């Protein structure tokens, strides 16, 4: 199989196992090593061959996925992608999975929804590739044909220099983008902020029915308040707004007031929400009053948007390679000369506060 990424699928639904196998098999860089209907059968496979990535359901007979995840991480750590329907009642379980070491969470495919499956196909394969990167594998992928990769132009036109963004204000606003590994990185980042911190707007690549519970979890442990963003929410000091899953989030401005807008639209940089969309809106409506932060994640979403922020005078910060789960998005931003500072995760909040105070 050469350098193919070997995947073990563990799900009690035969339909889901087959659907995931077909989605992964469509990518020439991925090989479905085996399929298992529960963790006990999966354990038998692991005794004979170790995969590069495990795709794991949460609710299964005999042993639940969270228990199996804990056993894997304590005995023989393997990158795990949780594949769950993530109904509202199950979101807390999914968050615990990330805390216990899961690399990524994706929506379980919904059969019969052609458009959803077409989009899910890309997300599923990208999640597996991101997970394989956590093991520091340097694989040369041959990507299959995928729909055109749209830019932020699909949601918001790029501003001309001097347009919109240059309106002066004393308030600073912070915009943040993250993907794989970002849930834990954001927890460390946001818990470092005091009550009077500048307003923060965040895009974390997440599915629907997950961001609300994620925001609530952060709100319970942070000094600042954290909520899932809604259209017209004001960006105020002491609060962070997180983009709802499957919706783009834009920063807007009316006079000296910053607020957010939730938008439908196509995938941008293969994501919805897209970091590029948020960063472009910050470049347009906040300009040099913004501080941009790009964190751990697979791919290049956010790199071009951060460059637009940099070019209109915003301060831009990237998480360093040593503290990233996957050094993809920050690396692309650095390569574009879009970054003023490259910092370890633990130093980013302090740098943001210093910049916001100037």
C-alpha positions in Angstrom: 0.0 0.0 0.0 3.1 2.3 0.0 2.6 5.3 2.1 -1.2 5.1 2.3 -2.8 6.1 5.6 -4.3 2.9 7.1 -7.6 3.5 8.8 -9.6 1.2 11.2 -13.3 2.1 11.2 -15.2 1.2 14.5 -19.0 1.7 14.3 -21.9 -0.5 15.2 -23.9 0.5 12.1 -23.1 -1.6 9.1 -24.5 1.2 6.8 -22.2 3.8 8.4 -19.2 1.5 8.2 -19.8 0.9 4.5 -20.4 4.6 3.8 -17.3 5.7 5.6 -15.3 2.9 3.9 -16.4 4.1 0.4 -15.7 7.8 1.2 -12.2 7.0 2.4 -11.5 4.5 -0.4 -12.2 7.3 -2.9 -9.0 9.0 -1.7 -5.9 7.3 -3.2 -3.9 8.3 -0.2 -6.1 6.4 2.3 -6.5 2.6 2.8 -9.3 1.2 4.9 -7.4 -1.4 6.9 -10.4 -3.0 8.5 -14.0 -2.4 9.8 -15.2 -3.4 13.3 -18.7 -3.3 14.7 -17.5 -2.7 18.3 -14.3 -2.1 20.3 -13.8 -5.8 21.2 -13.6 -6.7 17.5 -11.4 -3.7 16.9 -9.1 -4.9 19.6 -8.7 -8.2 17.8 -7.6 -6.3 14.7 -5.2 -4.2 16.7 -3.4 -7.3 17.9 -2.5 -8.2 14.3 -2.0 -4.7 12.7 -1.8 -1.2 14.0 -3.6 1.5 11.9 -2.4 5.0 11.4 -5.8 6.4 12.4 -8.9 5.0 14.0 -12.4 6.4 13.2 -14.5 5.7 16.3 -18.2 6.0 17.1 -19.3 7.0 20.6 -22.4 4.9 21.2 -21.8 1.2 20.7 -22.8 -2.1 22.4 -20.5 -3.9 24.9 -18.1 -1.0 25.3 -18.8 2.7 24.5 -16.4 4.7 22.3 -15.2 7.0 25.1 -14.0 4.0 27.3 -12.3 2.5 24.3 -10.6 5.8 23.5 -9.3 6.0 27.1 -7.9 2.5 26.8 -6.2 3.3 23.4 -4.6 6.4 24.8 -3.4 4.8 27.9 -2.0 1.6 26.3 -1.0 2.4 22.7 -1.8 5.9 21.6 -3.1 6.1 18.1 -4.7 9.2 16.5 -8.5 8.9 16.8 -11.2 10.7 14.9 -14.5 10.6 16.6 -17.4 10.0 14.1 -20.7 10.8 15.8 -24.1 12.3 14.9 -23.4 14.8 17.6 -27.0 15.4 18.6 -27.4 18.2 21.1 -27.7 15.7 23.9 -24.4 14.0 22.9 -22.3 17.1 22.5 -20.9 16.9 26.0 -19.7 13.4 25.4 -17.9 14.6 22.2 -16.2 17.4 24.2 -15.0 14.8 26.7 -13.6 12.8 23.8 -11.4 15.7 22.8 -10.2 16.1 26.3 -9.3 12.4 26.5 -7.2 12.7 23.3 -9.3 12.5 20.2 -7.7 14.5 17.4 -10.9 15.5 15.6 -14.7 15.2 15.6 -16.7 14.9 12.4 -20.4 14.4 11.7 -21.6 10.9 10.9 -22.6 10.8 7.2 -26.4 11.3 6.7 -27.4 8.9 3.9 -29.7 10.2 1.3 -28.5 13.8 1.5 -26.4 14.0 -1.7 -25.1 17.5 -1.1 -24.1 16.7 2.5 -22.2 13.6 1.5 -20.3 15.5 -1.2 -19.2 18.0 1.4 -18.7 15.4 4.1 -16.4 13.4 1.8 -13.8 16.2 1.8 -14.2 16.7 5.6 -13.9 13.1 6.4 -10.8 12.6 4.3 -9.2 15.8 5.6 -9.8 14.8 9.2 -8.1 11.4 8.6 -5.1 13.2 7.0 -4.9 15.7 9.8 -5.0 12.9 12.3 -2.1 11.1 10.5 -0.1 14.3 10.7 -0.3 14.3 14.5 2.0 11.3 14.4 4.5 13.5 12.4 4.1 11.4 9.3 5.5 13.1 6.3 3.3 11.7 3.5 3.1 13.0 0.0 -0.6 12.9 -0.8 -2.1 12.6 -4.3 -5.4 14.4 -3.8 -8.5 13.1 -5.7 -10.6 15.4 -7.7 -12.7 17.7 -5.5 -15.0 20.6 -6.1 -13.3 23.9 -6.8 -11.6 25.4 -3.7 -13.4 28.7 -3.2 -11.8 31.8 -1.6 -13.4 34.3 0.7 -14.5 36.2 -2.5 -17.5 33.8 -2.4 -18.8 35.4 0.8 -17.3 38.9 1.0 -15.4 41.1 -1.6 -11.9 42.2 -0.7 -11.8 45.8 0.4 -9.6 48.3 -1.3 -6.9 49.9 0.8 -8.5 52.7 2.8 -12.0 51.4 2.4 -14.1 50.8 5.5 -11.3 49.5 7.7 -9.6 52.9 8.3 -12.3 54.4 10.4 -10.6 55.3 13.7 -11.6 53.9 17.0 -10.0 53.4 20.4 -11.3 49.8 20.7 -9.3 46.8 19.6 -10.9 43.6 18.5 -9.3 40.1 18.4 -10.1 37.5 15.7 -8.9 33.9 16.0 -8.9 30.9 13.7 -8.2 27.3 14.5 -8.8 23.8 13.3 -7.4 20.4 14.3 -6.2 20.6 17.9 -7.9 23.9 18.3 -10.5 23.0 20.9 -7.8 22.4 23.6 -5.7 25.3 22.3 -8.6 27.7 22.6 -9.3 26.5 26.1 -5.7 27.3 27.1 -5.8 30.6 25.2 -9.2 31.9 26.5 -8.7 30.9 30.2 -5.7 33.3 30.2 -7.8 36.4 29.6 -9.1 38.7 32.5 -12.6 40.1 32.6 -11.7 43.4 30.9 -10.1 41.7 27.9 -10.9 43.1 24.4 -13.7 41.4 22.5 -12.8 38.2 20.7 -14.4 36.5 17.6 -13.4 32.9 16.8 -13.7 30.5 14.0 -13.0 26.9 15.0 -13.7 24.3 12.4 -16.6 22.3 13.9 -19.8 20.6 12.8 -23.3 21.7 13.7 -24.8 21.0 17.1 -21.3 21.1 18.6 -20.2 24.7 18.9 -23.0 25.7 21.4 -21.9 23.0 23.9 -18.3 23.9 23.2 -19.0 27.6 24.0 -20.9 26.7 27.1 -18.0 24.5 28.3 -15.6 27.3 27.8 -17.9 29.8 29.4 -18.0 27.7 32.6 -14.2 27.7 33.0 -13.1 31.2 31.7 -13.1 34.6 33.4 -14.6 36.1 30.2 -18.0 35.0 28.9 -18.1 32.7 25.9 -21.1 32.1 23.6 -22.0 30.7 20.3 -22.4 33.7 18.0 -25.7 35.0 16.7 -26.3 37.7 14.1 -26.1 41.2 15.5 -24.2 40.1 18.7 -22.1 43.0 19.8 -18.4 42.4 20.2 -17.8 43.7 23.7 -15.0 43.6 26.2 -14.9 40.5 28.3 -16.7 38.3 25.8 -15.7 35.8 23.1 -18.1 34.8 20.3 -17.6 31.4 18.5 -18.9 30.8 15.0 -21.8 28.3 14.9 -21.0 25.1 13.0 -21.8 25.0 9.3 -22.2 28.8 9.1 -19.7 31.6 8.2 -19.0 34.3 10.7 -18.2 37.9 9.7 -17.1 40.8 11.8 -19.1 44.0 10.9 -19.1 47.6 12.1 -21.5 50.4 12.6 -19.8 53.5 13.8 -17.7 52.6 16.7 -19.7 49.4 17.4 -18.4 46.0 16.2 -20.9 43.2 15.7 -21.1 39.9 14.0 -23.1 38.5 11.1 -23.9 34.8 10.6 -24.1 33.8 6.9 -24.9 30.8 4.7 -22.9 30.2 1.7 -20.5 27.8 0.0 -17.5 26.2 1.5 -14.5 28.5 1.6 -11.0 27.0 1.7 -13.1 23.8 2.0 -14.6 24.9 5.3 -17.8 26.5 6.6 -17.2 28.3 8.9 -14.0 29.6 7.2 -11.2 31.4 9.0 -10.5 33.3 5.7 -14.0 34.8 5.7 -13.6 36.0 9.3 -10.1 37.4 8.7 -11.2 39.2 5.5 -14.1 40.8 7.3 -11.7 41.9 10.1 -9.3 43.4 7.5 -12.2 45.3 5.9 -14.1 46.6 9.0 -11.4 46.7 11.7 -8.2 47.2 9.8 -5.3 48.3 12.1 -7.7 48.1 15.2 -7.6 44.3 14.9 -5.3 41.6 16.3 -5.3 38.4 14.3 -4.3 35.0 15.7 -4.0 31.8 13.7 -3.6 28.5 15.6 -3.1 24.8 15.1 -4.8 23.2 12.1 -4.6 21.2 8.9 -4.6 23.0 5.6 -4.3 26.6 4.7 -7.6 28.2 5.8 -6.9 31.6 7.3 -3.5 32.2 5.7 -4.7 34.5 3.0 -7.1 36.3 5.3 -4.4 36.9 7.8 -2.2 38.4 5.0 -5.0 40.8 4.2 -5.2 41.8 7.8 -1.4 42.2 7.9 -1.5 44.4 4.8 -3.9 46.9 6.4 -1.9 47.3 9.5 -3.4 44.7 11.9 -1.0 42.9 14.3 -0.8 39.2 13.3 0.3 36.3 15.5 0.8 32.6 14.6 1.1 29.6 17.0 4.5 28.0 16.8 5.2 24.5 15.5 6.3 23.0 18.8 2.9 23.7 20.5 0.7 22.9 17.4 -1.1 19.6 17.1 -0.8 20.1 13.4 1.4 22.9 12.0 -0.5 23.5 8.8 -2.5 26.7 8.9 0.1 28.7 10.9 2.9 27.4 8.6 1.0 28.6 5.5 0.5 32.0 7.0 4.2 32.3 7.8 5.1 31.3 4.3 2.8 34.1 3.0 4.7 36.6 5.1 1.4 37.3 6.9 2.7 37.0 10.4 4.3 39.5 12.7 5.1 37.1 15.5 5.4 33.4 15.9 4.7 32.4 19.6 4.2 29.3 21.7 0.6 28.8 22.7 1.2 29.8 26.3 2.5 33.2 25.2 -0.2 34.3 22.7 -2.8 35.6 25.2 -0.3 37.9 26.9 0.9 39.2 23.5 -2.7 39.9 22.5 -3.4 41.8 25.7 -0.2 43.9 25.2 -1.1 44.8 21.7 -4.7 45.6 22.6 -3.5 48.0 25.3 -1.4 50.0 22.9 
